[in-house]
Amino acid sequence: MTGNDIDREIDIEQKYVAGLYARVDALREAAAARLVAARRAGDREAVAVWQAEVARLEAVEHGLCFGRLDMHDGRRVYIGRLGLFRDEGGEPLLVDWRVPVARVFYTATATDPHGVRRRRRITTRGRTVIALNDELLDADGAGISGLVGEAALLAAVTTERTGRMQDIVTTLQAEQDRIIRHESNGVLVVEGGPGTGKTAVALHRVAYLLYTRPHLRTRGVLVVGPSRIFLDYIGQVLPGLGENSVVTATIADLWPGVEGSRADPPETAELKGRSIMAERLAAAVRSKVQIPDTPVEIEFEQEVLRLHPDTCGRAVQKARRTGLPHNQARLVFQREIVDVLARRLVEGMEAVVLTDTGEAIDGGSPDGRLGEADLRALAAAGVVLGQDDGGPRTLLDETDRAGLRCSLLADTGVQAALDGLWPPLTPERVVSDLLGEPADGWSAADIPLLDEAATLIGHGNDRATFGHVVVDEAQELSEMAWRMLMRRCPAKSMTIVGDLAQTGNPAGTSSWDRVLLPHVRDRRQLTRLTVNYRTPAEIMAATADLLAAHHPATPPPRSVRSAGETPWRARTTRADLPTVIAGLASTHTDGQLAIITPAIHIGPLAAALSLATPPDLTGKVVLLTPEQAKGLEFDSVLIADPATILTTPLGHNDLYVAMTRATRRLGIVHPGPPPAELSAMRELQP
């Protein structure tokens, strides 16, 4: 098209988009009025509904309409972030990207057009149309290996980073769309290497599921990420897709009140993450219950009661047969023991007949029957007996007996004796006793152990559960963390995304089967993302030796673009490292730079660079550890001291993560000789 043709088409689309925004404004005004009315009426349910609707309409302000399909049958379909109609039940003005008719916007190619003649991508700034990109699908060829919307896609992945992830609803590719719309009702595992869009796919799948499975709005959706830094990074994606009700959390967040800030040595973290810890915790809880070897003497109201071991054993067995958690089963045990003690007290009372002055007449009969001497004494006291009153008598009714049981339970001596046999427990006590660690704070690896202990003892049964759970960077979760997470999702409906070549946690996984089979058996499906949209081919080539050395069976994702810049490395000394890094950072002016380094260098580098810690992801220069960098992306990456990264048990994976965060440039500064896996990289000479 000529310049005049383009201007004319932009004018046409501008008028149409202006009409869409006018419709949204009207809907927003009506929703706001309904919200005010609901608040005045004190209708909390209606308030929640209309608050959500106002938020949904406000969230689509940016990029409301982003596409148009011209079909071979003459239809014209506009695609956007939500569905709009001229009036209720009327003609659609805008089709929600999640409905079936919109799917061809992401899947149609020249070789398989699905009835599409032209796909138009509409770029807006605010409410203004600023650019159009047309693809005619009746022509030969399909761009770069069948990429959908090639120009728009490449523009999106090369634009400067802001420190906040943006949605990719306008540039979804066919393999991503297939996973987003996957009909799995169980666990869907999405595996993919760096830059394949795993996180974006998972978040767009959340939006799709909430649209197609409305019951999830009431049952709730949880998104679990590796760190708060990561959750802040993705925080704008779902609201931008019109979804504001999803809960985001780290594993540690699922146990409120505990920070998990203490660092464990790698071998300790690995041990705490093993599933065998569940068995050890269960055994530890069971061991707290004591069956005495000799009778236990309990003093109650100046009387000594003897509790025999066999009585305790029977009460323990009955309590455990209920299957209740420890603290609830303890109440069953207490009831059984108190019943025994109360019966003995009653029998003692019933077996003795007293005068009106409280003195025993003759000690009674062992079975409670009144003897001849008893009857004469009662008659002399003026007590009139019926004909059958010589049989067994009960002087205490059920109310008296219930009161006696309550008195036993309330007695501090009785309670102390019962607690000694079956003590009440807290998760903190169970875990600290098992680990033998002082209570000076908890580590991240302790959080799943506390949750497991809480389940065993019946503490925290009010924990929230969800209808669907998304786990990002899922390879980082330990076996114990998976147990914790599965309890939050009884339906076992999950979307799990990760890359086993990026596992950095020593308690993480190298096998999806190992962590998932115990929980979901055959209710899981594995799918893969194979195309790397973020990381340029030059950077992926620089990781080839590292990947081949440690994951020879793992094929790297296929990069679809070249950045035209070769990664480099430079040698320095450990003493000069902060100065060299600061100098390189000072010359960086193009886009966002991430400096990724081991934790040991964070303090010195933060001082040399005048950077805040924890990092501000919106800054032009960001300082991170490899662990903090997981799931993030930047225009340029500078890695400081790769050899120290490699000293940790899974350091090769951490280095792979660090090297694949950049969309344009990668540089590595190494004190001393380079690690063997990086020796082939181009070296900058001083």
Buried (B, 14 or more C-beta within 10 A) or exposed (E): EEEEEEEEBBEEBBEBBEBBBEBBEEBBEBBBEBBEEBBEEEEEEBBEBBBBBBBBBBBBBBBBBBBBBBBEEEEEBBBBBBBBEEEEEEEBBBBBBBEEBBBBBBBBBBEEBBEBBBBBBBBBEEBEBEBBBBBEBEEEEBBEEBBBBBBBBBBBBBEEBEBEBBBBBBBBBBBBBBBBBBEBEBBBBBBBBBBBBBBBBBBBBBBBBBBEBEEBBEBBBBBBBBBBBBBBBBBBBBBBBBBBBBBBBBBBBBBEEBEBEEEBEBEBBBBBBBBEBBEBBBEBBEEBBEBBEEBBEBEBEEEEBEBEEEBBEBBBEBBBEEEBBBBBBBBBBBBBBBBBBBEBBBEEBBBBBEEEEEEEBEEBBEEBBBBEEBBEBBEEEEEEEEEEEBEEBEEBEEEEBEEBBEBBBEBEEBEEBBEEBBBBBBBBBBBBBBBEBEEEEBBBBBBBBBBBBBBBBBBBEEBEEBBBBBBBBBBBBBBBBBBBBBBBBEBBBBBBBBBBBBBBBBBBBEEBEEBBEEBBEEBBEEBBBEBBBBBBBBBBBBBEBBBEEBBEEBEBBBBBBEBEBEBBBBBBEEEEBBEBBBEBBEEBEEBBBBBBBBEEBBEBBBEBBEBEBEBBBEBBBBBBBBBBBBBBBBBBBBBBBBBBBBEBBBBBBBBBBBBBBBBBBBBBBBBEEBBEBBEEBEBEEE
